[in-house]
């Protein structure tokens, strides 16, 4: 449906593209072409190899930041020693190594990494982290601040393998009178020249070995404007790095992201879970190509239902220009948050985007990536979370594809793992996870466990589940502390979706009762592509093996669930078989493989019998000589529904001479004995004693006494024969004079009675 | 509050209230629909299905009456002989109270032979309604039920009886056993008696239902079947068989 509506919109916007192209022809064009085709496979392609990894983040002008905090997140299953290397104007400063435990996330001040260099550490213009392992084993990001109330800036790290071209494109929105600070870094031993193009100007910038250079891009007084640059270099791919932030007055905020067009896999851009309420949304797009591109932004409620897209004004983006998109209509929507998507008419990589929400009261800026989500590995994430102090952590996952997509997530914390229940999202829908709320409310995970109240930090890892096909998801984590002025968005992916590790059945054993059917979970334990513990996902079992088929029969009910029927008392091993999915890096993306999956378990069948049979209250005279009682019972296993194979009933016997009922009673030809039963699973019955028909005259004193017993019968107990529950008790029907020539009928049982007085 | 407690409270309340006092569900939210096969062979049990769906936004309560059928009113547009029920001196029942969550759907079979005898070949038109529910909620789909009774087809009867007999002897669930037994008991035919006899030789779980059916059907074949049980080693079964002979063939 989402795809179809997009097709319709593309049809509608076709004329706009034509207008844009005409406009472009009138305004003239530039011969520059900035979209670079993907280069040869890098170390992201093919099987990953372990080695020394170097991730670098550019901090910008020397001495800009009194406060630099770094987040380190170990996604590998092993201890990870990390060596920090700071850079001051091209000079190396080796810091103190840090060792992360498996799955550990740690925030620390960069000062702590350079305890012996107090002067130089305040002058850092870049930071490199070196470790041994796979490229994406370490997820890291810095947050820098001047003061607690002057905003915060995220600084991203990248490795050389994350680039495919010598071109980087960036777009942002500059506040009225503010400016953008663009930092260029050289990660080689040779001086390089970076060419910065934007707003019709070209500037060549020389950058010394391992040094940085800064380009300031002033805004316009009294006007909020979109701005963009394309930075190119003839240096080897991955040598040039670009970062940056925004300034307005004393505030520094935002994050200028540089996108390599060689990494783009699809044309459309998405951003998940953007704050809408009480915020101004700044949205801009940049077209680095030589042809105009039509961009059509739309927003959907960031809810699990998604809903119809709300279309924002579309724009024609001329070649090499940035355009700010009018988001005024978002302010009128009754939404807390929305997921934004910018569909466009251009080729892959022809549009880069920027989105930020500025809280109108606090001016806190929430910058987040507006990016394309084409690769399979974008449908994964590994983010930190923290709840210490006044920190909040809000994870979101949005379906950016055209078909429903299923994901699963896992939260790690010190000493444990919390498995989130797998979910399926329709296109456009967003799942959000407020970690503090999940912890406070004790929301049970897939195995029933909850996030401990004392857990304050860890990882949020998620992955799309297979088979993936065309399904695509995108996600991020928003971490905010108003007290410290920290606002960060984390959106690191993993090298591939989680792969099948092993299958299991839950619980083990499955406890059921004879005659009952009990459902149980059929699950996959996944591993991340780094080898650490991954998510748990549902499996669809294709076949079952049962060790003792007289005890139980097992059948698949649906995805993630199966049923065990209790046939007879005992235990049986059971085993299910299904298809698992495995993902391995393959050139620019991942390759999906099917593997044999399966899990073992046990089914224990108990004999469930009725218990605690009791009369509720006294008998009730419900008129017309009818006496009614209510009886209830439970189950020896505690589950009344498990008594489905049991009869609970009565046997009533009469003196043969009283059948049919003699005069003056109505001539009722009862069965003798009368046996009636209900299902044990009902848990109760009403027993009504009636004497229907016309009493016969002349009246005379007479009584009929019937003997009643209650009992049950279960296939698994007493050889399937009856077992007494209550009785014998007498049911006495009498006709007797009550004076004045009148007669009355009375029926009595267990001290209760009903009458017809007088008889007609 | 548990479902069980709810049921219990309803059970107790029902003893004090007449059917007219019971609260009707919100008709606009509850949709009742019926379906039935277009044709049956003569003497086949006539089973319709009723589906009740809550399309509202809150829980809807529907009272189907005693043993889940007591509140169904079944009528025929043409005169039809009613099914006679031997009146006893009371008995056990459970309440058919449904609490349907928004969007929830419930379905159950209705054995129309409990109301009418379908001994005539041809077309039938049967109206069904649930007492206590507004009519707006009930006429939505499939009502009245229309079906045709075709000439007796021995193969169809055998297949139907075999399926019901298998249900009785293989199903663990007592409710399903009893439901199948009541349908088999409605097969007023020698083939039905033959399958009742086979079923009685395999299980004693539905003796009361099947012996009552043999008494109702009568005839020498039914009598022979009952007589054979009078010498059963199970004294209760033997006593029930002797009593069935007394009621049916005295």
Interface residues (C-beta under 8 A of the other chain):
Chain A: X514 X515 X565 X567 X616 X617 X620 X622 X626 X628 X630 X632 X640 X644 X645 X646 X647 X649 X650 X651 X652 X661 X668 X669 X670 X671 X672 X673 X674 X675 X676 X677 X678 X679 X680 X681 X682 X683 X684 X685 X686 X687 X688 X689 X690 X691 X692 X693 X706 X713 X715 X722
Chain B: X4 X7 X8 X11 X12 X14 X15 X16 X86 X87 X88 X89 X90 X91 X92 X93 X94 X95 X172 X173 X174 X175 X178 X205 X207 X208 X212 X236 X239 X240 X243 X244 X247
